Amino acid sequence: RGALGGEVGQMRDQIKRYQAELANDYSQVDSQYGKLFIEVKTQELANADLEKYSKVLQTAIMKYHSLKMQDLNKIIKELWMDTYKGGDIDYIEVRADSEGTTARQSFNYRVVMMKNGTELNMRGRCSAGQKVLASIIIRLALAETFCVNCGIFTLDEPTTNLDRDNIESLAENLARIIQNRKQQSNFQFVIITHDEEFVEFLSRNEILDKYYRVQKDHNQYSTITLKQETGPVRAPRHNNDNDE
């Protein structure tokens, strides 16, 4: 009986120690568990919502991309048919080939040419002049599609490798674009060219009556002269640059 009483006493002492540990280290365990449980469930719900929003956003982006590609190709087709004077290409379009998963989709873009309903990749099948014209038309179409509120557009030597007929038709289409956008308050169209015939075509379409000529004088200084059809209207301005 004495031995049993001793064991009971030891057990009671252990119970007291365990109760003391629980009172010190685990006194708030129930409230902490409840708090963390709520946080975990909140995160799970938030993650589920974000996944839904991500899918909806991706769908909206893909739809927007599709609509913009339609608008872009419509403008490209119109510009090409109005500008290109050859008979070997009916019109051109930009194709977007998708790759990757639906969640992380990306695109590879390529230019195709159409003739009698047949589609061919333009790369490697077009002349230098056709390549230049396609590049200009695609840039113009991109500006019309995506940069309505950005009024600055620059073309550097746009007539390179173009024959006379395509140069003239390019000038006519540039004139049409400029006429349509000239009421825009921030619109600026900068053309850099060595082609005086191209400048003459632009003048015929009544979109410019003055232009700046940059050339070197006998001292090899660059001069900038504001000119119009009747000749210079401003004295040259000299600097130390050697650019033409």
SERO-4910 file (N, C-alpha, C, O; in steps of 0.05 Angstrom, whole numbers):
BEGIN
 pado doro    nc1    nc2    nc3   cac1   cac2   cac3    cc1    cc2    cc3    oc1    oc2    oc3
  Arg    A     17    -24      0      0      0      0     17     25      0     11     45    -13
  Gly    A     39     24     15     57     48     16     69     53    -12     72     76    -20
  Ala    A     76     31    -26     88     34    -53     69     47    -72     76     65    -87
  Leu    A     44     38    -71     24     49    -89     19     79    -83     15     95   -101
  Gly    A     19     85    -57     16    114    -50     38    131    -61     33    154    -69
  Gly    A     63    120    -61     86    135    -72     82    140   -102     88    162   -112
  Glu    A     73    119   -117     69    122   -146     48    143   -152     50    159   -170
  Val    A     27    142   -136      5    162   -140     16    190   -135      9    208   -150
  Gly    A     32    192   -115     44    219   -110     61    229   -133     59    252   -140
  Gln    A     77    210   -145     94    218   -168     76    226   -192     82    246   -206
  Met    A     55    211   -196     37    218   -218     25    245   -214     22    261   -233
  Arg    A     17    251   -190      5    278   -184     26    300   -189     19    321   -200
  Asp    A     51    294   -182     72    314   -187     76    319   -217     79    341   -226
  Gln    A     75    297   -233     78    299   -262     54    315   -273     58    332   -291
  Ile    A     31    310   -263      7    324   -273     10    354   -268      3    371   -285
  Lys    A     21    361   -244     24    389   -238     45    402   -257     41    425   -266
  Arg    A     67    387   -262     87    398   -281     76    402   -309     80    423   -322
  Tyr    A     61    382   -318     48    384   -344     29    408   -346     27    422   -365
  Gln    A     13    411   -324     -6    433   -323      8    460   -323     -1    479   -336
  Ala    A     32    461   -310     47    486   -309     58    492   -337     58    515   -346
  Glu    A     68    471   -352     78    475   -379     55    484   -397     59    503   -413
  Leu    A     32    472   -395      9    480   -411      1    508   -405     -6    524   -423
  Ala    A      2    516   -380     -6    543   -372     14    563   -383      5    586   -389
  Asn    A     39    557   -385     59    576   -395     62    577   -425     61    598   -437
  Asp    A     66    553   -438     72    552   -466     47    549   -484     48    558   -507
  Tyr    A     26    538   -475      3    532   -492    -23    544   -482    -44    534   -488
  Ser    A    -20    565   -466    -44    577   -454    -62    589   -476    -87    589   -472
  Gln    A    -50    599   -498    -66    612   -519    -69    595   -544    -75    605   -565
  Val    A    -64    569   -541    -63    551   -564    -90    551   -579    -90    550   -604
  Asp    A   -112    551   -565   -138    549   -578   -143    574   -595   -152    573   -618
  Ser    A   -138    597   -583   -143    622   -597   -124    626   -620   -131    636   -642
  Gln    A    -98    618   -616    -79    619   -638    -86    601   -661    -84    608   -685
  Tyr    A    -95    577   -655   -103    558   -676   -127    570   -692   -127    569   -716
  Gly    A   -146    581   -677   -169    593   -691   -161    616   -709   -172    618   -731
  Lys    A   -143    632   -699   -133    655   -715   -119    646   -740   -124    656   -762
  Leu    A   -100    627   -737    -85    617   -760   -103    602   -780    -99    603   -804
  Phe    A   -123    587   -769   -142    573   -787   -157    593   -804   -161    588   -828
  Ile    A   -165    615   -793   -179    636   -808   -161    648   -830   -169    653   -852
  Glu    A   -135    653   -822   -116    664   -841   -112    645   -865   -111    653   -888
  Val    A   -109    619   -859   -105    599   -880   -128    598   -899   -125    598   -923
  Lys    A   -153    597   -888   -176    596   -905   -179    622   -921   -188    621   -944
  Thr    A   -172    645   -909   -174    670   -924   -154    670   -947   -161    679   -969
  Gln    A   -130    660   -943   -110    658   -964   -120    639   -986   -116    645  -1010
  Glu    A   -131    617   -979   -141    598   -999   -163    611  -1016   -163    608  -1040
  Leu    A   -181    626  -1003   -202    639  -1018   -191    661  -1036   -200    664  -1059
  Ala    A   -171    676  -1026   -159    697  -1042   -144    686  -1066   -146    697  -1088
  Asn    A   -130    664  -1062   -116    651  -1084   -135    641  -1105   -130    643  -1129
  Ala    A   -158    630  -1096   -178    620  -1115   -189    644  -1131   -193    641  -1155
  Asp    A   -194    666  -1118   -204    690  -1132   -184    701  -1152   -191    708  -1174
  Leu    A   -159    702  -1143   -138    711  -1161   -135    693  -1186   -130    703  -1208
  Glu    A   -138    668  -1182   -136    649  -1205   -160    654  -1224   -156    654  -1249
  Lys    A   -183    660  -1213   -206    666  -1230   -202    692  -1245   -206    694  -1269
  Tyr    A   -192    713  -1231   -187    739  -1243   -165    736  -1265   -167    749  -1286
  Ser    A   -145    720  -1259   -123    716  -1279   -134    704  -1305   -127    712  -1327
  Lys    A   -152    684  -1302   -163    671  -1326   -181    691  -1341   -180    692  -1366
  Val    A   -197    706  -1326   -214    726  -1339   -197    747  -1354   -203    755  -1376
  Leu    A   -176    757  -1340   -158    777  -1352   -145    766  -1377   -143    780  -1397
  Gln    A   -135    741  -1376   -122    729  -1399   -142    726  -1422   -135    731  -1445
  Thr    A   -167    719  -1416   -187    717  -1437   -192    744  -1449   -195    747  -1474
  Ala    A   -194    765  -1432   -199    792  -1443   -175    802  -1460   -179    814  -1480
  Ile    A   -151    796  -1451   -127    804  -1466   -127    790  -1494   -121    803  -1514
  Met    A   -133    764  -1494   -134    750  -1519   -156    761  -1538   -151    763  -1562
  Lys    A   -178    768  -1527   -200    779  -1543   -191    806  -1554   -196    812  -1577
  Tyr    A   -179    823  -1537   -169    849  -1546   -148    846  -1567   -148    860  -1587
  His    A   -130    827  -1563   -109    821  -1583   -121    814  -1610   -113    823  -1631
  Ser    A   -141    796  -1609   -155    787  -1634   -168    811  -1648   -166    813  -1672
  Leu    A   -182    828  -1633   -195    851  -1645   -175    870  -1657   -180    881  -1679
  Lys    A   -153    875  -1643   -133    894  -1653   -119    883  -1678   -112    898  -1696
  Met    A   -115    856  -1678   -103    844  -1702   -122    847  -1726   -113    851  -1749
  Gln    A   -148    845  -1722   -167    849  -1743   -166    877  -1753   -165    882  -1778
  Asp    A   -165    897  -1735   -164    925  -1743   -138    930  -1757   -137    944  -1778
  Leu    A   -116    919  -1747    -89    923  -1759    -89    913  -1788    -80    927  -1806
  Asn    A    -98    888  -1792    -97    877  -1818   -116    890  -1838   -111    891  -1862
  Lys    A   -138    901  -1827   -156    916  -1845   -143    941  -1856   -145    947  -1879
  Ile    A   -129    955  -1838   -115    980  -1847    -92    973  -1865    -87    986  -1885
  Ile    A    -77    951  -1859    -54    943  -1876    -64    936  -1904    -52    944  -1924
  Lys    A    -86    921  -1905    -98    914  -1931   -106    938  -1947    -99    940  -1971
  Glu    A   -119    957  -1934   -128    981  -1948   -104    997  -1958   -103   1006  -1981
  Leu    A    -84   1001  -1941    -60   1016  -1949    -45   1003  -1972    -36   1016  -1990
  Trp    A    -42    976  -1970    -27    962  -1991    -42    964  -2018    -29    970  -2038
  Met    A    -68    960  -2018    -83    960  -2043    -84    988  -2054    -85    992  -2079
  Asp    A    -83   1009  -2037    -83   1036  -2047    -55   1045  -2056    -52   1062  -2073
  Thr    A    -34   1032  -2046     -7   1042  -2051      8   1025  -2072     19   1036  -2090
  Tyr    A      7    999  -2068     24    982  -2085     13    981  -2114    -11    976  -2118
  Lys    A     30    985  -2133     22    987  -2161     28    961  -2176     20    959  -2200
  Gly    A     41    942  -2164     46    916  -2177     22    898  -2177      3    903  -2163
  Gly    A     23    877  -2194      1    859  -2195      7    831  -2184    -10    813  -2186
  Asp    A     30    828  -2172     38    801  -2162     29    796  -2134     30    773  -2125
  Ile    A     21    817  -2119     12    813  -2091    -14    829  -2088    -15    853  -2092
  Asp    A    -35    815  -2080    -61    828  -2077    -61    846  -2052    -68    869  -2053
  Tyr    A    -52    834  -2030    -49    850  -2005    -32    833  -1985    -26    810  -1991
  Ile    A    -25    845  -1963     -9    832  -1943    -24    833  -1916    -41    849  -1912
  Glu    A    -16    815  -1898    -27    814  -1871     -6    806  -1852     15    795  -1859
  Val    A    -11    811  -1826      6    802  -1804     -7    778  -1791    -30    781  -1782
  Arg    A      7    756  -1788     -4    733  -1775      9    730  -1747     33    735  -1744
  Ala    A     -7    723  -1727      3    718  -1700      0    689  -1693    -22    679  -1690
  Asp    A     23    675  -1692     23    646  -1685     27    643  -1655     48    652  -1645
  Ser    A      8    632  -1641      9    629  -1612     26    605  -1604     27    585  -1619
  Glu    A     39    607  -1582     54    585  -1570     53    587  -1540     48    608  -1529
  Gly    A     59    565  -1527     58    565  -1498     31    556  -1488     13    550  -1504
  Thr    A     28    555  -1461      3    547  -1449    -17    570  -1451    -10    592  -1457
  Thr    A    -42    563  -1445    -63    583  -1445    -58    605  -1425    -63    629  -1430
  Ala    A    -47    597  -1402    -42    616  -1380    -19    635  -1387    -19    658  -1379
  Arg    A      1    624  -1401     25    640  -1408     30    638  -1438     49    626  -1447
  Gln    A     11    651  -1453     12    649  -1482     29    672  -1493     27    694  -1484
  Ser    A     45    665  -1514     60    686  -1528     56    682  -1558     44    662  -1566
  Phe    A     65    701  -1573     60    701  -1602     85    705  -1618    103    721  -1610
  Asn    A     87    692  -1641    107    698  -1661     93    710  -1685     73    699  -1695
  Tyr    A    102    733  -1693     89    748  -1715    104    745  -1741    129    744  -1741
  Arg    A     89    742  -1763    101    740  -1789     83    755  -1809     59    758  -1805
  Val    A     96    763  -1831     81    777  -1852     76    758  -1875     94    744  -1884
  Val    A     51    757  -1884     44    740  -1906     33    757  -1929     23    779  -1925
  Met    A     35    746  -1953     24    760  -1977      3    742  -1989      5    718  -1989
  Met    A    -18    755  -2000    -40    741  -2011    -41    746  -2041    -38    768  -2051
  Lys    A    -46    724  -2057    -50    726  -2085    -70    705  -2094    -66    681  -2091
  Asn    A    -93    715  -2104   -115    697  -2112   -123    678  -2090   -128    654  -2096
  Gly    A   -124    688  -2066   -133    671  -2043   -112    653  -2032   -117    639  -2013
  Thr    A    -88    653  -2043    -66    636  -2033    -48    652  -2015    -39    674  -2022
  Glu    A    -42    641  -1992    -25    655  -1972      3    644  -1972      7    620  -1972
  Leu    A     23    662  -1974     51    654  -1974     66    672  -1954     60    696  -1951
  Asn    A     86    661  -1940    103    677  -1924    118    697  -1941    129    690  -1962
  Met    A    118    722  -1933    131    743  -1949    161    742  -1947    175    750  -1965
  Arg    A    171    733  -1924    200    732  -1920    213    714  -1940    206    690  -1943
  Gly    A    233    725  -1954    248    709  -1973    235    707  -2000    246    695  -2019
  Arg    A    211    719  -2003    197    717  -2029    190    745  -2041    176    746  -2061
  Cys    A    201    766  -2029    194    793  -2038    219    808  -2045    241    802  -2036
  Ser    A    216    828  -2062    238    845  -2070    245    865  -2048    230    868  -2028
  Ala    A    268    879  -2051    275    899  -2032    255    921  -2030    249    931  -2008
  Gly    A    244    929  -2053    224    950  -2054    199    942  -2040    187    958  -2025
  Gln    A    190    917  -2045    166    907  -2032    170    905  -2001    151    911  -1986
  Lys    A    194    898  -1993    200    896  -1965    199    923  -1952    187    926  -1930
  Val    A    210    943  -1965    209    971  -1954    181    981  -1952    173    992  -1932
  Leu    A    165    976  -1974    138    986  -1974    121    972  -1952    105    985  -1939
  Ala    A    125    946  -1949    110    931  -1929    117    941  -1901    100    944  -1884
  Ser    A    143    947  -1896    152    957  -1870    138    984  -1864    129    988  -1842
  Ile    A    138   1002  -1884    125   1028  -1880     96   1025  -1874     85   1038  -1856
  Ile    A     82   1009  -1890     53   1005  -1888     46    993  -1860     27   1002  -1848
  Ile    A     62    974  -1852     56    961  -1826     61    981  -1803     45    982  -1784
  Arg    A     81    998  -1805     86   1018  -1785     63   1038  -1784     54   1046  -1763
  Leu    A     54   1047  -1808     32   1065  -1809      7   1053  -1797     -8   1066  -1782
  Ala    A      2   1027  -1803    -22   1014  -1792    -20   1011  -1762    -40   1014  -1748
  Leu    A      4   1004  -1752      8   1002  -1723      2   1029  -1709    -10   1030  -1688
  Ala    A     12   1050  -1722      7   1077  -1711    -23   1083  -1710    -33   1094  -1691
  Glu    A    -37   1077  -1732    -65   1082  -1734    -81   1065  -1713   -101   1074  -1703
  Thr    A    -71   1041  -1708    -86   1023  -1691    -81   1028  -1661    -99   1027  -1645
  Phe    A    -56   1033  -1654    -48   1034  -1626    -40   1061  -1616    -39   1065  -1592
  Cys    A    -35   1080  -1633    -23   1106  -1625    -41   1129  -1632    -31   1150  -1641
  Val    A    -67   1126  -1628    -85   1148  -1635    -79   1173  -1619    -82   1195  -1629
  Asn    A    -72   1169  -1594    -67   1192  -1576    -38   1201  -1576    -30   1220  -1563
  Cys    A    -21   1187  -1592      7   1195  -1595     11   1206  -1623      9   1191  -1642
  Gly    A     15   1232  -1625     14   1245  -1651     41   1248  -1665     42   1262  -1686
  Ile    A     62   1235  -1656     88   1238  -1668     95   1213  -1684     94   1190  -1673
  Phe    A    102   1217  -1709    109   1194  -1727    132   1203  -1745    131   1225  -1756
  Thr    A    152   1185  -1748    176   1192  -1763    182   1170  -1784    180   1147  -1778
  Leu    A    188   1179  -1808    197   1161  -1829    224   1170  -1839    228   1194  -1846
  Asp    A    244   1152  -1839    271   1159  -1847    276   1144  -1874    277   1120  -1875
  Glu    A    280   1160  -1895    285   1150  -1922    264   1129  -1930    271   1106  -1936
  Pro    A    239   1137  -1931    217   1117  -1936    217   1107  -1965    204   1087  -1971
  Thr    A    230   1121  -1984    229   1114  -2012    251   1096  -2021    254   1091  -2045
  Thr    A    268   1087  -2003    291   1070  -2010    281   1045  -2025    263   1030  -2015
  Asn    A    292   1040  -2049    286   1016  -2065    258   1016  -2077    250    996  -2088
  Leu    A    244   1038  -2076    217   1040  -2088    220   1052  -2116    236   1070  -2120
  Asp    A    203   1042  -2134    203   1054  -2161    185   1079  -2161    172   1085  -2141
  Arg    A    184   1093  -2183    171   1119  -2185    141   1116  -2179    130   1133  -2164
  Asp    A    128   1096  -2190     99   1093  -2186     93   1088  -2156     74   1100  -2146
  Asn    A    108   1072  -2143    103   1066  -2115    111   1090  -2097     99   1094  -2076
  Ile    A    131   1105  -2105    137   1130  -2091    114   1149  -2092    107   1161  -2072
  Glu    A    103   1152  -2116     80   1171  -2119     56   1162  -2103     43   1178  -2090
  Ser    A     50   1136  -2104     27   1126  -2089     31   1128  -2059     13   1132  -2044
  Leu    A     56   1124  -2050     63   1127  -2022     58   1155  -2013     47   1160  -1992
  Ala    A     67   1174  -2029     62   1203  -2023     32   1209  -2021     24   1224  -2003
  Glu    A     16   1197  -2039    -13   1202  -2038    -25   1191  -2012    -42   1204  -2000
  Asn    A    -16   1167  -2004    -27   1155  -1980    -18   1170  -1955    -33   1173  -1936
  Leu    A      7   1179  -1954     16   1195  -1932      0   1221  -1930     -6   1230  -1908
  Ala    A     -6   1232  -1953    -22   1257  -1954    -49   1252  -1942    -60   1268  -1927
  Arg    A    -61   1229  -1949    -88   1222  -1938    -87   1219  -1908   -104   1229  -1894
  Ile    A    -66   1205  -1898    -64   1201  -1869    -60   1228  -1855    -72   1233  -1834
  Ile    A    -43   1244  -1866    -37   1270  -1854    -63   1288  -1854    -68   1302  -1834
  Gln    A    -78   1287  -1876   -102   1303  -1877   -122   1293  -1856   -136   1310  -1843
  Asn    A   -123   1267  -1851   -142   1256  -1831   -134   1262  -1803   -151   1264  -1785
  Arg    A   -108   1266  -1798    -98   1269  -1771    -90   1298  -1764    -83   1304  -1741
  Lys    A    -90   1316  -1784    -79   1343  -1779    -94   1359  -1759    -83   1378  -1748
  Gln    A   -120   1352  -1754   -135   1366  -1733   -127   1358  -1705   -135   1371  -1686
  Gln    A   -112   1337  -1703   -103   1328  -1676    -83   1348  -1666    -64   1354  -1679
  Ser    A    -87   1357  -1641    -71   1379  -1631    -41   1372  -1628    -24   1390  -1632
  Asn    A    -35   1347  -1622     -7   1340  -1618      5   1325  -1642     26   1311  -1639
  Phe    A     -7   1327  -1665      2   1312  -1688     27   1324  -1701     27   1348  -1707
  Gln    A     48   1307  -1705     72   1315  -1719     81   1292  -1736     84   1270  -1726
  Phe    A     86   1297  -1761     95   1277  -1780    122   1286  -1791    123   1306  -1806
  Val    A    143   1272  -1784    170   1280  -1792    180   1260  -1814    180   1236  -1809
  Ile    A    188   1271  -1837    198   1254  -1859    226   1263  -1865    231   1287  -1870
  Ile    A    245   1244  -1865    273   1250  -1872    279   1236  -1898    275   1211  -1900
  Thr    A    287   1251  -1918    291   1239  -1945    311   1255  -1961    315   1279  -1957
  His    A    325   1240  -1979    342   1253  -1999    328   1254  -2026    339   1264  -2045
  Asp    A    304   1243  -2027    289   1241  -2052    273   1266  -2058    252   1270  -2047
  Glu    A    284   1283  -2075    270   1309  -2081    244   1304  -2096    225   1319  -2094
  Glu    A    243   1283  -2113    219   1277  -2127    196   1269  -2107    173   1276  -2112
  Phe    A    203   1255  -2086    184   1248  -2066    173   1273  -2052    149   1276  -2047
  Val    A    191   1292  -2046    183   1318  -2035    164   1332  -2054    144   1345  -2045
  Glu    A    170   1331  -2080    152   1343  -2100    125   1330  -2100    104   1344  -2102
  Phe    A    124   1304  -2098     98   1290  -2097     82   1298  -2072     58   1303  -2074
  Leu    A     96   1301  -2050     82   1310  -2025     71   1338  -2029     49   1345  -2020
  Ser    A     86   1355  -2043     78   1383  -2047     53   1383  -2065     35   1399  -2061
  Arg    A     52   1366  -2085     29   1365  -2103      4   1357  -2088    -18   1366  -2096
  Asn    A      7   1342  -2067    -17   1334  -2052    -24   1354  -2030    -42   1349  -2014
  Glu    A    -11   1377  -2031    -18   1400  -2014    -17   1394  -1984    -34   1403  -1969
  Ile    A      3   1378  -1976      6   1373  -1948     31   1388  -1937     35   1388  -1912
  Leu    A     46   1401  -1954     68   1417  -1944     74   1439  -1965     72   1434  -1989
  Asp    A     81   1462  -1955     90   1484  -1973    118   1493  -1965    130   1509  -1979
  Lys    A    128   1482  -1943    155   1489  -1934    168   1464  -1924    155   1445  -1914
  Tyr    A    195   1463  -1926    210   1441  -1915    238   1450  -1909    247   1471  -1919
  Tyr    A    252   1435  -1893    279   1442  -1885    299   1426  -1902    297   1401  -1904
  Arg    A    318   1440  -1914    339   1427  -1929    365   1428  -1912    373   1450  -1904
  Val    A    378   1405  -1908    403   1404  -1893    425   1397  -1913    423   1376  -1926
  Gln    A    445   1414  -1915    467   1408  -1934    492   1422  -1923    491   1437  -1904
  Lys    A    515   1415  -1936    540   1427  -1928    548   1450  -1947    544   1449  -1971
  Asp    A    560   1471  -1935    569   1493  -1951    598   1488  -1959    609   1466  -1955
  His    A    611   1508  -1972    638   1505  -1982    658   1501  -1959    681   1492  -1965
  Asn    A    651   1508  -1935    669   1504  -1912    663   1478  -1897    674   1472  -1876
  Gln    A    646   1461  -1909    638   1435  -1898    623   1438  -1872    623   1420  -1855
  Tyr    A    609   1461  -1868    591   1465  -1846    563   1457  -1855    555   1463  -1878
  Ser    A    548   1445  -1837    520   1438  -1844    504   1463  -1843    506   1480  -1825
  Thr    A    486   1466  -1863    468   1489  -1864    439   1478  -1864    433   1458  -1877
  Ile    A    422   1492  -1850    394   1485  -1849    379   1509  -1861    380   1531  -1851
  Thr    A    364   1503  -1883    350   1524  -1897    320   1517  -1899    313   1495  -1907
  Leu    A    304   1535  -1890    275   1532  -1893    267   1540  -1922    272   1563  -1930
  Lys    A    256   1521  -1937    251   1526  -1965    222   1522  -1971    207   1508  -1957
  Gln    A    213   1534  -1993    187   1530  -2004    190   1530  -2035    212   1532  -2045
  Glu    A    168   1527  -2049    170   1524  -2078    183   1547  -2091    196   1544  -2112
  Thr    A    181   1570  -2079    193   1594  -2092    222   1598  -2084    235   1617  -2093
  Gly    A    232   1581  -2066    260   1583  -2058    263   1588  -2028    244   1586  -2013
  Pro    A    288   1593  -2019    293   1597  -1990    279   1621  -1979    276   1642  -1993
  Val    A    269   1619  -1955    255   1641  -1942    269   1648  -1915    260   1666  -1901
  Arg    A    291   1634  -1909    305   1640  -1884    335   1636  -1888    343   1618  -1903
  Ala    A    351   1653  -1876    380   1651  -1879    390   1625  -1867    378   1616  -1847
  Pro    A    411   1613  -1878    422   1589  -1867    432   1592  -1838    440   1614  -1831
  Arg    A    430   1571  -1823    441   1571  -1796    464   1552  -1796    462   1529  -1804
  His    A    488   1561  -1786    512   1545  -1787    518   1532  -1760    512   1543  -1739
  Asn    A    530   1509  -1762    540   1496  -1737    564   1479  -1745    573   1479  -1768
  Asn    A    574   1465  -1726    599   1449  -1731    593   1420  -1737    612   1404  -1739
  Asp    A    568   1412  -1740    561   1385  -1746    569   1378  -1775    568   1396  -1792
  Asn    A    575   1354  -1780    582   1345  -1807    561   1328  -1820    565   1318  -1842
  Asp    A    538   1325  -1806    517   1308  -1817    503   1323  -1840    501   1347  -1840
  Glu    A    494   1307  -1859    478   1318  -1881    449   1315  -1875    432   1323  -1891
***
